[in-house]
Amino acid sequence: MARRFILSDYFEQVIASAVYDKLEDGTFAGRIPICQGVIAFGSTLRECENELRSTLEDWILLGLKLGHPLPVIDISMK
């Protein structure tokens, strides 16, 4: 029987919806449209991805602590 980790599944599904842009100065910006205010910057795409993951993690934990509703997404396994 496979184990399912709901919070991990949720996190991976949300991070998969990230949008990245290369800025004029050659750095990168990343955001998650369904999570208002989740944005990160980095000098490389990898650095931006890592910063965005960290920002999302903090955003989710703070939201849970403050009792804010998290965006509803489909986390069903395909």
All heavy atoms as a GROMACS GRO file, in nm:
protein
  615
    1MET      N    1   0.085  -0.118   0.000
    1MET     CA    2   0.000   0.000   0.000
    1MET      C    3   0.089   0.124   0.000
    1MET      O    4   0.178   0.140   0.082
    1MET     CB    5  -0.090  -0.001   0.123
    1MET     CG    6  -0.186   0.112   0.127
    1MET     SD    7  -0.315   0.076   0.246
    1MET     CE    8  -0.318   0.227   0.336
    2ALA      N    9   0.065   0.213  -0.094
    2ALA     CA   10   0.145   0.336  -0.105
    2ALA      C   11   0.100   0.437   0.000
    2ALA      O   12  -0.019   0.450   0.028
    2ALA     CB   13   0.129   0.395  -0.244
    3ARG      N   14   0.197   0.505   0.055
    3ARG     CA   15   0.166   0.609   0.153
    3ARG      C   16   0.139   0.740   0.081
    3ARG      O   17   0.203   0.772  -0.019
    3ARG     CB   18   0.283   0.631   0.246
    3ARG     CG   19   0.302   0.521   0.344
    3ARG     CD   20   0.413   0.558   0.434
    3ARG     NE   21   0.368   0.532   0.569
    3ARG     CZ   22   0.438   0.557   0.676
    3ARG    NH1   23   0.557   0.612   0.666
    3ARG    NH2   24   0.394   0.530   0.795
    4ARG      N   25   0.045   0.816   0.133
    4ARG     CA   26   0.014   0.948   0.079
    4ARG      C   27   0.035   1.049   0.189
    4ARG      O   28  -0.003   1.027   0.303
    4ARG     CB   29  -0.132   0.954   0.032
    4ARG     CG   30  -0.155   0.860  -0.081
    4ARG     CD   31  -0.238   0.906  -0.196
    4ARG     NE   32  -0.239   1.045  -0.226
    4ARG     CZ   33  -0.349   1.112  -0.261
    4ARG    NH1   34  -0.464   1.052  -0.263
    4ARG    NH2   35  -0.343   1.238  -0.291
    5PHE      N   36   0.100   1.155   0.153
    5PHE     CA   37   0.125   1.264   0.247
    5PHE      C   38   0.053   1.386   0.192
    5PHE      O   39   0.101   1.451   0.099
    5PHE     CB   40   0.275   1.288   0.261
    5PHE     CG   41   0.349   1.168   0.314
    5PHE    CD1   42   0.412   1.081   0.229
    5PHE    CD2   43   0.350   1.143   0.450
    5PHE    CE1   44   0.479   0.970   0.278
    5PHE    CE2   45   0.416   1.032   0.500
    5PHE     CZ   46   0.480   0.944   0.413
    6ILE      N   47  -0.061   1.416   0.248
    6ILE     CA   48  -0.150   1.518   0.194
    6ILE      C   49  -0.082   1.654   0.186
    6ILE      O   50  -0.090   1.721   0.083
    6ILE     CB   51  -0.281   1.527   0.276
    6ILE    CG1   52  -0.356   1.394   0.271
    6ILE    CG2   53  -0.368   1.641   0.228
    6ILE    CD1   54  -0.396   1.349   0.133
    7LEU      N   55  -0.015   1.696   0.290
    7LEU     CA   56   0.049   1.828   0.287
    7LEU      C   57   0.161   1.831   0.184
    7LEU      O   58   0.176   1.929   0.110
    7LEU     CB   59   0.101   1.868   0.426
    7LEU     CG   60   0.147   2.012   0.441
    7LEU    CD1   61   0.039   2.110   0.398
    7LEU    CD2   62   0.189   2.040   0.584
    8SER      N   63   0.237   1.725   0.172
    8SER     CA   64   0.343   1.717   0.072
    8SER      C   65   0.285   1.718  -0.069
    8SER      O   66   0.337   1.786  -0.158
    8SER     CB   67   0.427   1.590   0.090
    8SER     OG   68   0.493   1.592   0.214
    9ASP      N   69   0.177   1.643  -0.089
    9ASP     CA   70   0.110   1.642  -0.220
    9ASP      C   71   0.059   1.782  -0.254
    9ASP      O   72   0.073   1.828  -0.367
    9ASP     CB   73  -0.008   1.545  -0.220
    9ASP     CG   74   0.034   1.399  -0.211
    9ASP    OD1   75   0.154   1.370  -0.231
    9ASP    OD2   76  -0.054   1.314  -0.185
   10TYR      N   77  -0.001   1.848  -0.155
   10TYR     CA   78  -0.052   1.984  -0.175
   10TYR      C   79   0.062   2.077  -0.216
   10TYR      O   80   0.053   2.151  -0.313
   10TYR     CB   81  -0.119   2.034  -0.046
   10TYR     CG   82  -0.175   2.173  -0.056
   10TYR    CD1   83  -0.304   2.194  -0.106
   10TYR    CD2   84  -0.101   2.285  -0.018
   10TYR    CE1   85  -0.356   2.322  -0.117
   10TYR    CE2   86  -0.152   2.413  -0.029
   10TYR     CZ   87  -0.280   2.430  -0.078
   10TYR     OH   88  -0.331   2.557  -0.090
   11PHE      N   89   0.172   2.072  -0.141
   11PHE     CA   90   0.287   2.159  -0.166
   11PHE      C   91   0.340   2.136  -0.308
   11PHE      O   92   0.363   2.232  -0.383
   11PHE     CB   93   0.397   2.130  -0.064
   11PHE     CG   94   0.517   2.218  -0.079
   11PHE    CD1   95   0.524   2.340  -0.016
   11PHE    CD2   96   0.625   2.177  -0.157
   11PHE    CE1   97   0.635   2.423  -0.031
   11PHE    CE2   98   0.736   2.258  -0.172
   11PHE     CZ   99   0.741   2.381  -0.109
   12GLU      N  100   0.357   2.013  -0.348
   12GLU     CA  101   0.412   1.982  -0.481
   12GLU      C  102   0.318   2.026  -0.592
   12GLU      O  103   0.362   2.074  -0.697
   12GLU     CB  104   0.444   1.833  -0.493
   12GLU     CG  105   0.561   1.790  -0.407
   12GLU     CD  106   0.689   1.870  -0.432
   12GLU    OE1  107   0.720   1.903  -0.548
   12GLU    OE2  108   0.759   1.901  -0.333
   13GLN      N  109   0.188   2.011  -0.570
   13GLN     CA  110   0.090   2.054  -0.670
   13GLN      C  111   0.092   2.206  -0.685
   13GLN      O  112   0.085   2.259  -0.795
   13GLN     CB  113  -0.049   2.006  -0.630
   13GLN     CG  114  -0.149   2.005  -0.739
   13GLN     CD  115  -0.124   1.900  -0.844
   13GLN    OE1  116  -0.048   1.805  -0.826
   13GLN    NE2  117  -0.186   1.916  -0.956
   14VAL      N  118   0.101   2.277  -0.574
   14VAL     CA  119   0.104   2.424  -0.578
   14VAL      C  120   0.233   2.472  -0.644
   14VAL      O  121   0.230   2.559  -0.730
   14VAL     CB  122   0.088   2.485  -0.437
   14VAL    CG1  123   0.113   2.634  -0.439
   14VAL    CG2  124  -0.050   2.456  -0.382
   15ILE      N  125   0.347   2.415  -0.607
   15ILE     CA  126   0.474   2.459  -0.663
   15ILE      C  127   0.479   2.430  -0.813
   15ILE      O  128   0.546   2.502  -0.889
   15ILE     CB  129   0.595   2.399  -0.587
   15ILE    CG1  130   0.721   2.485  -0.604
   15ILE    CG2  131   0.624   2.259  -0.629
   15ILE    CD1  132   0.722   2.612  -0.530
   16ALA      N  133   0.407   2.329  -0.858
   16ALA     CA  134   0.402   2.297  -1.002
   16ALA      C  135   0.332   2.406  -1.081
   16ALA      O  136   0.351   2.416  -1.203
   16ALA     CB  137   0.334   2.162  -1.023
   17SER      N  138   0.254   2.490  -1.014
   17SER     CA  139   0.183   2.598  -1.085
   17SER      C  140   0.264   2.728  -1.089
   17SER      O  141   0.215   2.830  -1.134
   17SER     CB  142   0.047   2.623  -1.017
   17SER     OG  143   0.065   2.685  -0.890
   18ALA      N  144   0.389   2.722  -1.044
   18ALA     CA  145   0.474   2.841  -1.040
   18ALA      C  146   0.502   2.893  -1.182
   18ALA      O  147   0.511   2.816  -1.278
   18ALA     CB  148   0.606   2.810  -0.970
   19VAL      N  149   0.516   3.024  -1.189
   19VAL     CA  150   0.546   3.093  -1.314
   19VAL      C  151   0.677   3.168  -1.293
   19VAL      O  152   0.693   3.240  -1.193
   19VAL     CB  153   0.434   3.193  -1.350
   19VAL    CG1  154   0.468   3.271  -1.474
   19VAL    CG2  155   0.301   3.119  -1.365
   20TYR      N  156   0.769   3.152  -1.387
   20TYR     CA  157   0.901   3.216  -1.376
   20TYR      C  158   0.922   3.310  -1.494
   20TYR      O  159   0.882   3.280  -1.606
   20TYR     CB  160   1.013   3.112  -1.373
   20TYR     CG  161   1.003   3.020  -1.254
   20TYR    CD1  162   0.939   2.897  -1.261
   20TYR    CD2  163   1.059   3.057  -1.132
   20TYR    CE1  164   0.930   2.814  -1.152
   20TYR    CE2  165   1.049   2.974  -1.021
   20TYR     CZ  166   0.986   2.853  -1.032
   20TYR     OH  167   0.977   2.772  -0.922
   21ASP      N  168   0.988   3.422  -1.465
   21ASP     CA  169   1.022   3.519  -1.569
   21ASP      C  170   1.169   3.555  -1.557
   21ASP      O  171   1.221   3.570  -1.446
   21ASP     CB  172   0.939   3.648  -1.551
   21ASP     CG  173   0.790   3.624  -1.570
   21ASP    OD1  174   0.751   3.572  -1.676
   21ASP    OD2  175   0.714   3.655  -1.476
   22LYS      N  176   1.232   3.571  -1.671
   22LYS     CA  177   1.369   3.622  -1.672
   22LYS      C  178   1.360   3.773  -1.684
   22LYS      O  179   1.295   3.825  -1.775
   22LYS     CB  180   1.449   3.563  -1.788
   22LYS     CG  181   1.596   3.597  -1.779
   22LYS     CD  182   1.678   3.516  -1.876
   22LYS     CE  183   1.826   3.542  -1.852
   22LYS     NZ  184   1.909   3.459  -1.939
   23LEU      N  185   1.423   3.842  -1.592
   23LEU     CA  186   1.416   3.988  -1.588
   23LEU      C  187   1.522   4.050  -1.678
   23LEU      O  188   1.615   3.982  -1.723
   23LEU     CB  189   1.431   4.036  -1.444
   23LEU     CG  190   1.331   3.975  -1.344
   23LEU    CD1  191   1.360   4.024  -1.203
   23LEU    CD2  192   1.188   4.006  -1.385
   24GLU      N  193   1.507   4.178  -1.705
   24GLU     CA  194   1.599   4.249  -1.795
   24GLU      C  195   1.745   4.242  -1.751
   24GLU      O  196   1.835   4.242  -1.834
   24GLU     CB  197   1.556   4.396  -1.809
   24GLU     CG  198   1.429   4.414  -1.888
   24GLU     CD  199   1.389   4.560  -1.900
   24GLU    OE1  200   1.473   4.648  -1.874
   24GLU    OE2  201   1.273   4.584  -1.938
   25ASP      N  202   1.768   4.234  -1.621
   25ASP     CA  203   1.906   4.230  -1.571
   25ASP      C  204   1.963   4.088  -1.568
   25ASP      O  205   2.073   4.064  -1.518
   25ASP     CB  206   1.917   4.295  -1.434
   25ASP     CG  207   1.838   4.221  -1.326
   25ASP    OD1  208   1.771   4.120  -1.357
   25ASP    OD2  209   1.844   4.264  -1.210
   26GLY      N  210   1.888   3.990  -1.620
   26GLY     CA  211   1.935   3.853  -1.626
   26GLY      C  212   1.900   3.769  -1.504
   26GLY      O  213   1.928   3.650  -1.502
   27THR      N  214   1.839   3.828  -1.403
   27THR     CA  215   1.796   3.754  -1.285
   27THR      C  216   1.656   3.697  -1.311
   27THR      O  217   1.596   3.722  -1.416
   27THR     CB  218   1.794   3.843  -1.159
   27THR    OG1  219   1.701   3.949  -1.179
   27THR    CG2  220   1.933   3.900  -1.130
   28PHE      N  221   1.605   3.622  -1.215
   28PHE     CA  222   1.476   3.556  -1.233
   28PHE      C  223   1.378   3.595  -1.122
   28PHE      O  224   1.419   3.620  -1.009
   28PHE     CB  225   1.494   3.404  -1.233
   28PHE     CG  226   1.567   3.355  -1.354
   28PHE    CD1  227   1.705   3.353  -1.356
   28PHE    CD2  228   1.497   3.312  -1.466
   28PHE    CE1  229   1.774   3.307  -1.468
   28PHE    CE2  230   1.565   3.267  -1.578
   28PHE     CZ  231   1.704   3.265  -1.580
   29ALA      N  232   1.251   3.598  -1.160
   29ALA     CA  233   1.143   3.620  -1.064
   29ALA      C  234   1.048   3.502  -1.077
   29ALA      O  235   1.022   3.454  -1.188
   29ALA     CB  236   1.069   3.750  -1.094
   30GLY      N  237   0.998   3.456  -0.964
   30GLY     CA  238   0.901   3.347  -0.964
   30GLY      C  239   0.782   3.384  -0.878
   30GLY      O  240   0.796   3.456  -0.780
   31ARG      N  241   0.666   3.334  -0.918
   31ARG     CA  242   0.545   3.362  -0.841
   31ARG      C  243   0.450   3.244  -0.854
   31ARG      O  244   0.462   3.163  -0.947
   31ARG     CB  245   0.478   3.491  -0.885
   31ARG     CG  246   0.434   3.489  -1.028
   31ARG     CD  247   0.385   3.626  -1.077
   31ARG     NE  248   0.364   3.625  -1.220
   31ARG     CZ  249   0.254   3.582  -1.280
   31ARG    NH1  250   0.153   3.538  -1.209
   31ARG    NH2  251   0.244   3.584  -1.411
   32ILE      N  252   0.359   3.236  -0.761
   32ILE     CA  253   0.256   3.133  -0.764
   32ILE      C  254   0.122   3.206  -0.766
   32ILE      O  255   0.078   3.258  -0.664
   32ILE     CB  256   0.269   3.037  -0.643
   32ILE    CG1  257   0.406   2.970  -0.648
   32ILE    CG2  258   0.156   2.935  -0.644
   32ILE    CD1  259   0.436   2.882  -0.532
   33PRO      N  260   0.061   3.213  -0.884
   33PRO     CA  261  -0.061   3.295  -0.899
   33PRO      C  262  -0.174   3.262  -0.802
   33PRO      O  263  -0.244   3.353  -0.757
   33PRO     CB  264  -0.104   3.266  -1.044
   33PRO     CG  265   0.023   3.229  -1.113
   33PRO     CD  266   0.103   3.154  -1.010
   34ILE      N  267  -0.190   3.136  -0.764
   34ILE     CA  268  -0.302   3.102  -0.674
   34ILE      C  269  -0.273   3.134  -0.528
   34ILE      O  270  -0.361   3.122  -0.444
   34ILE     CB  271  -0.345   2.954  -0.688
   34ILE    CG1  272  -0.232   2.860  -0.652
   34ILE    CG2  273  -0.400   2.925  -0.826
   34ILE    CD1  274  -0.273   2.714  -0.643
   35CYS      N  275  -0.150   3.175  -0.500
   35CYS     CA  276  -0.111   3.208  -0.361
   35CYS      C  277  -0.066   3.354  -0.358
   35CYS      O  278   0.051   3.384  -0.384
   35CYS     CB  279   0.002   3.116  -0.313
   35CYS     SG  280  -0.042   2.942  -0.312
   36GLN      N  281  -0.159   3.442  -0.328
   36GLN     CA  282  -0.133   3.584  -0.330
   36GLN      C  283  -0.013   3.621  -0.243
   36GLN      O  284  -0.005   3.583  -0.126
   36GLN     CB  285  -0.257   3.660  -0.282
   36GLN     CG  286  -0.244   3.809  -0.295
   36GLN     CD  287  -0.372   3.881  -0.255
   36GLN    OE1  288  -0.470   3.821  -0.216
   36GLN    NE2  289  -0.370   4.011  -0.266
   37GLY      N  290   0.082   3.690  -0.304
   37GLY     CA  291   0.198   3.739  -0.230
   37GLY      C  292   0.317   3.644  -0.229
   37GLY      O  293   0.422   3.678  -0.177
   38VAL      N  294   0.302   3.525  -0.287
   38VAL     CA  295   0.414   3.431  -0.291
   38VAL      C  296   0.497   3.462  -0.415
   38VAL      O  297   0.458   3.431  -0.527
   38VAL     CB  298   0.367   3.284  -0.290
   38VAL    CG1  299   0.486   3.190  -0.302
   38VAL    CG2  300   0.289   3.255  -0.164
   39ILE      N  301   0.609   3.527  -0.392
   39ILE     CA  302   0.699   3.570  -0.499
   39ILE      C  303   0.842   3.559  -0.448
   39ILE      O  304   0.867   3.572  -0.329
   39ILE     CB  305   0.666   3.715  -0.544
   39ILE    CG1  306   0.746   3.752  -0.667
   39ILE    CG2  307   0.683   3.814  -0.432
   39ILE    CD1  308   0.696   3.880  -0.735
   40ALA      N  309   0.933   3.532  -0.540
   40ALA     CA  310   1.074   3.520  -0.502
   40ALA      C  311   1.162   3.563  -0.618
   40ALA      O  312   1.118   3.565  -0.734
   40ALA     CB  313   1.106   3.377  -0.462
   41PHE      N  314   1.285   3.595  -0.587
   41PHE     CA  315   1.382   3.638  -0.687
   41PHE      C  316   1.511   3.561  -0.667
   41PHE      O  317   1.542   3.518  -0.556
   41PHE     CB  318   1.409   3.789  -0.673
   41PHE     CG  319   1.286   3.872  -0.691
   41PHE    CD1  320   1.207   3.907  -0.582
   41PHE    CD2  321   1.248   3.914  -0.818
   41PHE    CE1  322   1.092   3.982  -0.598
   41PHE    CE2  323   1.132   3.990  -0.834
   41PHE     CZ  324   1.054   4.024  -0.725
   42GLY      N  325   1.587   3.547  -0.774
   42GLY     CA  326   1.716   3.481  -0.764
   42GLY      C  327   1.804   3.516  -0.881
   42GLY      O  328   1.755   3.552  -0.989
   43SER      N  329   1.935   3.504  -0.862
   43SER     CA  330   2.027   3.537  -0.970
   43SER      C  331   2.031   3.428  -1.076
   43SER      O  332   2.068   3.453  -1.190
   43SER     CB  333   2.168   3.563  -0.914
   43SER     OG  334   2.212   3.452  -0.840
   44THR      N  335   1.988   3.306  -1.040
   44THR     CA  336   1.974   3.197  -1.137
   44THR      C  337   1.834   3.140  -1.122
   44THR      O  338   1.766   3.162  -1.020
   44THR     CB  339   2.076   3.085  -1.111
   44THR    OG1  340   2.048   3.026  -0.983
   44THR    CG2  341   2.220   3.137  -1.114
   45LEU      N  342   1.791   3.063  -1.222
   45LEU     CA  343   1.659   3.001  -1.214
   45LEU      C  344   1.653   2.906  -1.095
   45LEU      O  345   1.554   2.903  -1.022
   45LEU     CB  346   1.626   2.928  -1.344
   45LEU     CG  347   1.490   2.860  -1.351
   45LEU    CD1  348   1.376   2.959  -1.323
   45LEU    CD2  349   1.472   2.793  -1.486
   46ARG      N  350   1.757   2.828  -1.074
   46ARG     CA  351   1.760   2.733  -0.961
   46ARG      C  352   1.749   2.806  -0.828
   46ARG      O  353   1.675   2.765  -0.738
   46ARG     CB  354   1.889   2.650  -0.966
   46ARG     CG  355   1.908   2.560  -0.846
   46ARG     CD  356   1.796   2.464  -0.822
   46ARG     NE  357   1.810   2.351  -0.912
   46ARG     CZ  358   1.717   2.260  -0.932
   46ARG    NH1  359   1.602   2.268  -0.867
   46ARG    NH2  360   1.734   2.161  -1.013
   47GLU      N  361   1.822   2.916  -0.813
   47GLU     CA  362   1.815   2.995  -0.689
   47GLU      C  363   1.674   3.050  -0.670
   47GLU      O  364   1.620   3.049  -0.559
   47GLU     CB  365   1.917   3.108  -0.694
   47GLU     CG  366   1.925   3.189  -0.567
   47GLU     CD  367   2.028   3.301  -0.576
   47GLU    OE1  368   2.146   3.270  -0.607
   47GLU    OE2  369   1.990   3.417  -0.553
   48CYS      N  370   1.614   3.096  -0.777
   48CYS     CA  371   1.477   3.150  -0.770
   48CYS      C  372   1.380   3.038  -0.730
   48CYS      O  373   1.292   3.060  -0.646
   48CYS     CB  374   1.439   3.211  -0.904
   48CYS     SG  375   1.278   3.290  -0.905
   49GLU      N  376   1.394   2.921  -0.789
   49GLU     CA  377   1.308   2.808  -0.754
   49GLU      C  378   1.321   2.773  -0.607
   49GLU      O  379   1.221   2.749  -0.539
   49GLU     CB  380   1.344   2.685  -0.839
   49GLU     CG  381   1.305   2.698  -0.984
   49GLU     CD  382   1.362   2.585  -1.070
   49GLU    OE1  383   1.466   2.526  -1.034
   49GLU    OE2  384   1.302   2.557  -1.174
   50ASN      N  385   1.443   2.768  -0.558
   50ASN     CA  386   1.465   2.736  -0.417
   50ASN      C  387   1.405   2.842  -0.325
   50ASN      O  388   1.344   2.810  -0.222
   50ASN     CB  389   1.614   2.720  -0.388
   50ASN     CG  390   1.673   2.594  -0.449
   50ASN    OD1  391   1.601   2.500  -0.481
   50ASN    ND2  392   1.804   2.594  -0.469
   51GLU      N  393   1.422   2.968  -0.360
   51GLU     CA  394   1.365   3.077  -0.280
   51GLU      C  395   1.212   3.071  -0.282
   51GLU      O  396   1.147   3.094  -0.181
   51GLU     CB  397   1.412   3.214  -0.333
   51GLU     CG  398   1.554   3.247  -0.297
   51GLU     CD  399   1.574   3.261  -0.147
   51GLU    OE1  400   1.490   3.322  -0.079
   51GLU    OE2  401   1.676   3.207  -0.099
   52LEU      N  402   1.155   3.037  -0.399
   52LEU     CA  403   1.010   3.029  -0.410
   52LEU      C  404   0.956   2.913  -0.325
   52LEU      O  405   0.854   2.927  -0.258
   52LEU     CB  406   0.967   3.013  -0.556
   52LEU     CG  407   0.819   3.033  -0.584
   52LEU    CD1  408   0.775   3.175  -0.546
   52LEU    CD2  409   0.788   3.005  -0.729
   53ARG      N  410   1.025   2.801  -0.324
   53ARG     CA  411   0.986   2.688  -0.240
   53ARG      C  412   0.986   2.729  -0.092
   53ARG      O  413   0.893   2.698  -0.018
   53ARG     CB  414   1.081   2.570  -0.260
   53ARG     CG  415   1.056   2.491  -0.387
   53ARG     CD  416   1.157   2.380  -0.398
   53ARG     NE  417   1.124   2.258  -0.459
   53ARG     CZ  418   1.014   2.185  -0.450
   53ARG    NH1  419   0.915   2.226  -0.380
   53ARG    NH2  420   1.001   2.071  -0.512
   54SER      N  421   1.091   2.798  -0.050
   54SER     CA  422   1.102   2.843   0.088
   54SER      C  423   0.991   2.942   0.122
   54SER      O  424   0.929   2.934   0.229
   54SER     CB  425   1.239   2.906   0.111
   54SER     OG  426   1.251   2.954   0.242
   55THR      N  427   0.965   3.034   0.031
   55THR     CA  428   0.860   3.134   0.053
   55THR      C  429   0.724   3.068   0.063
   55THR      O  430   0.643   3.101   0.151
   55THR     CB  431   0.860   3.238  -0.062
   55THR    OG1  432   0.988   3.302  -0.065
   55THR    CG2  433   0.753   3.344  -0.042
   56LEU      N  434   0.697   2.970  -0.025
   56LEU     CA  435   0.569   2.900  -0.021
   56LEU      C  436   0.554   2.823   0.110
   56LEU      O  437   0.447   2.825   0.171
   56LEU     CB  438   0.557   2.804  -0.140
   56LEU     CG  439   0.432   2.716  -0.140
   56LEU    CD1  440   0.304   2.800  -0.143
   56LEU    CD2  441   0.436   2.618  -0.257
   57GLU      N  442   0.660   2.758   0.152
   57GLU     CA  443   0.656   2.683   0.278
   57GLU      C  444   0.620   2.775   0.395
   57GLU      O  445   0.531   2.744   0.475
   57GLU     CB  446   0.791   2.619   0.301
   57GLU     CG  447   0.792   2.509   0.403
   57GLU     CD  448   0.928   2.441   0.405
   57GLU    OE1  449   1.019   2.496   0.471
   57GLU    OE2  450   0.942   2.336   0.341
   58ASP      N  451   0.686   2.890   0.402
   58ASP     CA  452   0.657   2.988   0.508
   58ASP      C  453   0.514   3.039   0.497
   58ASP      O  454   0.445   3.055   0.598
   58ASP     CB  455   0.755   3.105   0.502
   58ASP     CG  456   0.897   3.066   0.540
   58ASP    OD1  457   0.916   2.958   0.600
   58ASP    OD2  458   0.989   3.143   0.508
   59TRP      N  459   0.469   3.065   0.375
   59TRP     CA  460   0.335   3.118   0.351
   59TRP      C  461   0.229   3.018   0.399
   59TRP      O  462   0.132   3.056   0.464
   59TRP     CB  463   0.320   3.148   0.201
   59TRP     CG  464   0.195   3.216   0.160
   59TRP    CD1  465   0.170   3.350   0.158
   59TRP    CD2  466   0.076   3.153   0.109
   59TRP    NE1  467   0.043   3.375   0.110
   59TRP    CE2  468  -0.016   3.255   0.079
   59TRP    CE3  469   0.040   3.021   0.085
   59TRP    CZ2  470  -0.142   3.230   0.027
   59TRP    CZ3  471  -0.086   2.994   0.034
   59TRP    CH2  472  -0.175   3.099   0.006
   60ILE      N  473   0.249   2.891   0.368
   60ILE     CA  474   0.154   2.787   0.410
   60ILE      C  475   0.153   2.774   0.562
   60ILE      O  476   0.047   2.773   0.625
   60ILE     CB  477   0.187   2.651   0.345
   60ILE    CG1  478   0.155   2.655   0.195
   60ILE    CG2  479   0.110   2.538   0.413
   60ILE    CD1  480   0.202   2.533   0.118
   61LEU      N  481   0.271   2.767   0.623
   61LEU     CA  482   0.279   2.752   0.768
   61LEU      C  483   0.217   2.871   0.841
   61LEU      O  484   0.142   2.853   0.938
   61LEU     CB  485   0.424   2.732   0.812
   61LEU     CG  486   0.487   2.599   0.770
   61LEU    CD1  487   0.635   2.598   0.804
   61LEU    CD2  488   0.415   2.482   0.833
   62LEU      N  489   0.245   2.991   0.795
   62LEU     CA  490   0.186   3.110   0.857
   62LEU      C  491   0.035   3.112   0.838
   62LEU      O  492  -0.040   3.143   0.931
   62LEU     CB  493   0.249   3.238   0.800
   62LEU     CG  494   0.198   3.368   0.860
   62LEU    CD1  495   0.228   3.375   1.010
   62LEU    CD2  496   0.259   3.487   0.788
   63GLY      N  497  -0.010   3.077   0.718
   63GLY     CA  498  -0.154   3.072   0.693
   63GLY      C  499  -0.224   2.974   0.785
   63GLY      O  500  -0.331   3.004   0.839
   64LEU      N  501  -0.165   2.856   0.804
   64LEU     CA  502  -0.224   2.757   0.894
   64LEU      C  503  -0.225   2.809   1.038
   64LEU      O  504  -0.325   2.794   1.110
   64LEU     CB  505  -0.147   2.625   0.886
   64LEU     CG  506  -0.162   2.548   0.755
   64LEU    CD1  507  -0.066   2.430   0.753
   64LEU    CD2  508  -0.305   2.503   0.734
   65LYS      N  509  -0.115   2.871   1.080
   65LYS     CA  510  -0.107   2.924   1.216
   65LYS      C  511  -0.212   3.032   1.241
   65LYS      O  512  -0.273   3.038   1.349
   65LYS     CB  513   0.032   2.981   1.241
   65LYS     CG  514   0.051   3.036   1.380
   65LYS     CD  515   0.191   3.087   1.401
   65LYS     CE  516   0.205   3.143   1.544
   65LYS     NZ  517   0.338   3.192   1.570
   66LEU      N  518  -0.236   3.117   1.141
   66LEU     CA  519  -0.331   3.227   1.156
   66LEU      C  520  -0.475   3.187   1.122
   66LEU      O  521  -0.566   3.269   1.133
   66LEU     CB  522  -0.288   3.345   1.068
   66LEU     CG  523  -0.153   3.408   1.105
   66LEU    CD1  524  -0.118   3.518   1.004
   66LEU    CD2  525  -0.154   3.462   1.246
   67GLY      N  526  -0.493   3.064   1.079
   67GLY     CA  527  -0.627   3.016   1.047
   67GLY      C  528  -0.680   3.065   0.914
   67GLY      O  529  -0.802   3.063   0.892
   68HIS      N  530  -0.592   3.104   0.825
   68HIS     CA  531  -0.636   3.150   0.692
   68HIS      C  532  -0.668   3.029   0.605
   68HIS      O  533  -0.599   2.926   0.614
   68HIS     CB  534  -0.527   3.232   0.624
   68HIS     CG  535  -0.497   3.360   0.694
   68HIS    ND1  536  -0.391   3.439   0.660
   68HIS    CD2  537  -0.558   3.425   0.796
   68HIS    CE1  538  -0.388   3.546   0.736
   68HIS    NE2  539  -0.489   3.539   0.821
   69PRO      N  540  -0.766   3.042   0.520
   69PRO     CA  541  -0.795   2.930   0.428
   69PRO      C  542  -0.686   2.923   0.320
   69PRO      O  543  -0.640   3.026   0.271
   69PRO     CB  544  -0.930   2.968   0.367
   69PRO     CG  545  -0.936   3.117   0.378
   69PRO     CD  546  -0.860   3.152   0.503
   70LEU      N  547  -0.645   2.803   0.288
   70LEU     CA  548  -0.548   2.784   0.181
   70LEU      C  549  -0.624   2.765   0.050
   70LEU      O  550  -0.736   2.718   0.050
   70LEU     CB  551  -0.460   2.662   0.209
   70LEU     CG  552  -0.374   2.669   0.335
   70LEU    CD1  553  -0.298   2.538   0.353
   70LEU    CD2  554  -0.279   2.785   0.330
   71PRO      N  555  -0.562   2.803  -0.062
   71PRO     CA  556  -0.629   2.783  -0.192
   71PRO      C  557  -0.663   2.636  -0.212
   71PRO      O  558  -0.586   2.548  -0.176
   71PRO     CB  559  -0.524   2.828  -0.294
   71PRO     CG  560  -0.430   2.915  -0.219
   71PRO     CD  561  -0.430   2.864  -0.078
   72VAL      N  562  -0.778   2.611  -0.269
   72VAL     CA  563  -0.823   2.474  -0.296
   72VAL      C  564  -0.765   2.433  -0.432
   72VAL      O  565  -0.778   2.504  -0.530
   72VAL     CB  566  -0.976   2.465  -0.300
   72VAL    CG1  567  -1.022   2.327  -0.339
   72VAL    CG2  568  -1.034   2.505  -0.164
   73ILE      N  569  -0.699   2.318  -0.433
   73ILE     CA  570  -0.643   2.263  -0.557
   73ILE      C  571  -0.678   2.116  -0.564
   73ILE      O  572  -0.715   2.055  -0.464
   73ILE     CB  573  -0.490   2.281  -0.564
   73ILE    CG1  574  -0.422   2.211  -0.447
   73ILE    CG2  575  -0.452   2.427  -0.570
   73ILE    CD1  576  -0.274   2.195  -0.465
   74ASP      N  577  -0.664   2.059  -0.682
   74ASP     CA  578  -0.689   1.915  -0.701
   74ASP      C  579  -0.559   1.842  -0.675
   74ASP      O  580  -0.463   1.854  -0.751
   74ASP     CB  581  -0.737   1.891  -0.843
   74ASP     CG  582  -0.762   1.743  -0.871
   74ASP    OD1  583  -0.768   1.665  -0.773
   74ASP    OD2  584  -0.775   1.708  -0.988
   75ILE      N  585  -0.552   1.766  -0.565
   75ILE     CA  586  -0.430   1.693  -0.533
   75ILE      C  587  -0.446   1.543  -0.558
   75ILE      O  588  -0.368   1.463  -0.510
   75ILE     CB  589  -0.383   1.717  -0.388
   75ILE    CG1  590  -0.488   1.673  -0.288
   75ILE    CG2  591  -0.343   1.860  -0.367
   75ILE    CD1  592  -0.441   1.669  -0.145
   76SER      N  593  -0.550   1.509  -0.634
   76SER     CA  594  -0.571   1.366  -0.661
   76SER      C  595  -0.458   1.310  -0.745
   76SER      O  596  -0.403   1.378  -0.831
   76SER     CB  597  -0.706   1.345  -0.731
   76SER     OG  598  -0.706   1.411  -0.855
   77MET      N  599  -0.422   1.187  -0.717
   77MET     CA  600  -0.317   1.119  -0.792
   77MET      C  601  -0.375   1.076  -0.926
   77MET      O  602  -0.483   1.020  -0.932
   77MET     CB  603  -0.266   0.999  -0.714
   77MET     CG  604  -0.212   1.033  -0.577
   77MET     SD  605  -0.065   1.134  -0.584
   77MET     CE  606   0.057   1.005  -0.590
   78LYS      N  607  -0.301   1.099  -1.031
   78LYS     CA  608  -0.351   1.062  -1.164
   78LYS      C  609  -0.292   0.930  -1.208
   78LYS      O  610  -0.193   0.887  -1.169
   78LYS     CB  611  -0.316   1.171  -1.264
   78LYS     CG  612  -0.390   1.298  -1.229
   78LYS     CD  613  -0.359   1.406  -1.327
   78LYS     CE  614  -0.438   1.531  -1.286
   78LYS     NZ  615  -0.408   1.645  -1.359
   0.00000   0.00000   0.00000
